[in-house]
Amino acid sequence: MGKLYLVPTPIGNLEDMTLRAIRILKEADVILAEDTRTSGKLLQHFEIATPMQSHHMHNEHKTVDALVKRMRSGETIALISDAGTPAISDPGFLLTRACVENNLEVECLPGATAFVPALVNSGLPNDKFVFEGFLPVKKGRQTRLKLLAEETRTMIFYESPHKLLKTLGNFVEYFGADRPVSVSRELTKLYEETIRGTAEEVLKYYTEKPPKGEIVIIVGGKR
């Protein structure tokens, strides 16, 4: 029987790649990559010559069965996303579930993921928290925000730069202008920054200074 490895990759700084991750990627029979062009640069940097295969949200439903068969025949497969830990708002869940259902071994390596440093950096309570990922774009967004307005735990969201102002505006509307918010941007990269304040203050900051890069939003729970 083969095995599935879920291998975290750096979210920005290549020094965050672990020695174990490099070894597993070199030893695997094939690497499943969300974007082979992006991952190709990473593999080249660490001199990893393992063959790659595209595995993303648009094709993962069609390829799961074939990948399970390959592992049942003895192949070791490593799954990576463009950045961070696979299956956290990235492809990986469907294949992991299929492996579990077929009694195939799955191992997730510890490593980089964006929401942990953003949560710790925020200064907001982190003894209990809820990861929300990306909010619904249209259908169900209002319903979700109304529900989360009553959440007492610290909340974690992912957002794209061109939707950040809309989302912060939603937080002002549904959670209140004085709800504590922390926005971490470009974590581990050259222009990393974390802006903390009330929802209204952080919205004002990014209205005047349009954001770029990957974004994690931490929101304090209802008091």
N, C-alpha and C positions, 0 to 999 in steps of 0.2 A: 504494500500500500504506500502511496505517496503522501504528501503533506502540503498544507497551505500555510505559508508565512505571510503575515501582514506586517509590512516593513515601513515604519515612519521615515520620512525624508525631511531635510531642513525646510523651514518656512521662509528662510532668507539667507541666513549666514551658514555657509557650507561647513564651518567648523563644528556645527551642531550634529553632523552625521556621526553615528556611533561606529566603533570598530566592529561590533557584532553585526550591524546592518550591512556594512561593506562585505563581511565574510559570507553572510547568508545570500546576498545578491550574487556573489561570485560562484557560490556552490549550487545555486538553483538551476534547474533544467531550463526554465523560462521565466521571464519577468513580465507580468501584466502591468502596463503603464496607462494612466489616464490620457496622457498626451505623449506620444513617443518622441516628438521633437524636443519638448521640454525635458523629459527624463533622459533623453540621449545626451544632453549636455552634462547632466549630473553623472551619468555612468562613465562618460569619457573622462571627466575630471578625476574620478576615483579608479580609473583603469579597469572598469568592469566590462567584460566582453560577452556576458550572457545574452542570448537572443531575447528580443523584446516582442511583445504582442499588444496591440491596442485593446484596452478594456475600459470603457467609459459608459456613462448613463444611457447613451443611445444604442449600445449594442450588448450590454451585459445580460439582458433578458434572453437573448438568442444564443449566447456562448456558454452559459452556466453548465448545461448538460454535458457538452463536449469536454469542458474543463474537468468536470467531475470524473468522467470516463478516463481521462489522461492520468489523473491522480490515482484512480483505482488500479491503473496498469503500472503504477510505480513512480510516476513523475513527481518531482518536487517543484511547486509553483510559488513564486514570491509576487505579492501584489503591492504596488506602490501607487500613490496619487501624485498630483503635481507638487504638492507640498503638505507636510504634516502627516497625521496618522490616517490611514485609509478607513473608510466607513464613517468618519466623522464629517457629515455634510459632504461626503465624497463617495464614489463607488466602493463597494466592498461588502455591504450587508448581504446582498443576494447570494453571492458566492459563499460567504461564510455560513449562511443558513443552510445552503445546499450541502456543504461539507458536513455540518453537524447532523443533518438528516440522513446522510449516507455513511455515518460513522467514520469519517475521515478526520485525521488529526489537524487541528488548527492552532497556530501559535502566533500571538501578536507581540511583537517586540516593543519594549518601552522606548519612547523617543519624543520628538518634537510634535507639539500640537499648539495651535495659536491661543486657545481660550484659557489655558492654565496660567501663562505669564500675565495675560490681560486681567484675569481675575485677581491674582495676587498683587499686581501693580495698582489696582483700583483703590485699595484702601477700604473697600466695602466688605461687609461680613462674608467670609468664605467657609464658615463651618457647615452651612447648608446652602445649596444653590441648585438652580434648575437651568439646564442647557436647552435653549429654544432653537438655535441655529438660525436659518433664514425665515423671516415671517412670510406668510402667504402674500403673493404680489397683489392679487385682486380678491378672488373668491375666498371667503373665510377670514380675511384680514381683520375686519371690524369685530367679528365675533371673538377672534383670538385675543385681540387687544382688550376687549371688555373683560374677558376671563382673567387675563394676566394683571389687570388693574387691581385685583384682589389678592394676588400672589404675595406672600409674606417673605419668601426666600429671595436671595439675590438672583437676578436673571441674567443670562448670557445670550447675546445675539451676534450673528454674523451679518454683515451688510456690505454692499458694493458702494464705492464712493459716490456714484451718481444718484443713489437712492437714500443716502445718509440724511439729507435735510428733510425729506419726506418722513422718514422713520422717526427722527428726533421731534419733528412737528407732531406726529402721532403720539409720542410719549408725553409731550406737553398737554395735548388734548385729553388723553385717556388716563394718564397717571398723575397729572398735575405739574405745573410749572416748576415747583420746588423739589421734585423727586431727584435724588442724587444719581448722577450719571458719570461714567468714565468711558472715554473713547480712546482705544489704543490703535495706532495706525502704523503700518510698516514695521511690525515687530521683528527684532533682530537685524534689521537692515540699517543702512547709513542714516536715513532720515526718520528713524523711529521717534514717535512722540506719544504721550498720553495726556489727554486733556480732561480734567476733572471739574465738576461743578454741578449746578442744578441743570435740569433738562433745558430750561430757558437759556441759561448762560452758555451751555455747550452749543445749543442751536445758534445762538447769536455769533459765537466764535467761528463756526464753520460756514455761516452765511457770509461773513466777511472774508473768510479764508477757505475757498473751496478745497475739499480734501482730495487726495490721491492715494492709491495703493489699497492694500488689504486692510479691512477694518473689523475690530471686535468691539462691541458695545456691552458694558456692564451696567446694570440698572439695579438700584437698591429696591428691596421689597417694600410692600406697604407696611407702614408702622401701625 
